[in-house]
């Protein structure tokens, strides 16, 4: 009778654990699991896997690892699924080193790593910009005769892309081509982006041309990356051609598309084409940030007073409507200084939102702010706060040098 009671208790607890896992109630699953550990309840592999899964869903990677360690101490067979869940919990929380350590422990156990195991560890390498280790793990995967899938390759290429390892990313794409795996638009975009980061503009464009001639369906991100390559390489005509192809493909350009194309035109002095793109963006009602239009007008050296006035009136309305991020504020300061805008209402609102962000700006950001504030008669209030911030950051021996640099900037501004 006692034996039946214990078996019934095991079944009941396991069912409750399963319910907690399905509902994402990691704390309840953990508490019940601890009760089962201290009672005479018989625990098997499944009993351990359920709280690990609940912790993974709840983002509690430390607790998931703790359960896994208890499993090992009790000599309960740790199956592949248990390791996979724990590795996934670490990867989701950005703890790639712990995921890698689990991966190594798994290799020394009886559990076999599968496609999910390798893909999850490689994804962690992608997030941590560890492209060399991600490629090494992919090589280990091949040596273990585990089939890599599109997700695995995408993650490895993504890791290479973040560090600008264009050659390695390109080789991975070439490995995919002869296999049964078709390179996705995501993978191609990542390789093109890796080439851009590695300053291999022509390699990026050559790859994009090859994709254009294939039957691969490309998305907006792929076009944006290619147009960005044109912008970096100052190939304005190619940027406009890609933009035209994008529209013919019924893909809607966004602010990133237009900004890259406009910058490509501005870099080589094609201001007329850049302004045309700017007005096209306005006509298409492309969603823009608060600084997008003023920034573009400044880059293109616009001179129409009514257009400039309208752009900054709109910026002021948006500033009053919502607090903006520090980068947007910095771009507005730069834009108004380049266009010679001196609007007391705009400067007052800009100053109000900029002051709390001053400690977050790097020194070069402070110089940009100084430039913007000094070109306006209304920006003197911001300059006083910036001088204090500058003195606080620089070592005592560098203060005089730093202030001298600021004075040179301000003198240059006032002499314009």
Secondary structure, 3 states (H helix, E strand, C coil): CHHHHHHHHHHHHHHHHHHHHHCCCHHHHHHHHHHHHHCCCCCCHHHHHHHHHHHHHCCCHHHHHHHHHHHHHCCCCCCHHHHHHHHHHHHHCCCHHHHHHHHHHHHCCCCCCCHHHHHHHHHHHHHCCCHHHHHHHHHHHHHCCCCCCHHHHHHHHHHHHHCCCHHHHHHHHHHHHHCCCCCCHHHHHHHHHHHHHCCCHHHHHHHHHHHHHCCCCCCHHHHHHHHHHHHHCCCHHHHHHHHHHHHHCCCCCCHHHHHHHHHHHHHCCCHHHHHHHHHHHHHCCCCCCCCHHHHHHHHCCCCCHHHHHHHHHHHHHHHHHCCCCHHHHHHHHHHHHHHCCCCHHHHHHHHHHHHCCHHHCCHHHHHHHHHHHHCCCCCHHHHHHHHHHHHHHCCHHHHHHHHHHHHHHHHHHHHC
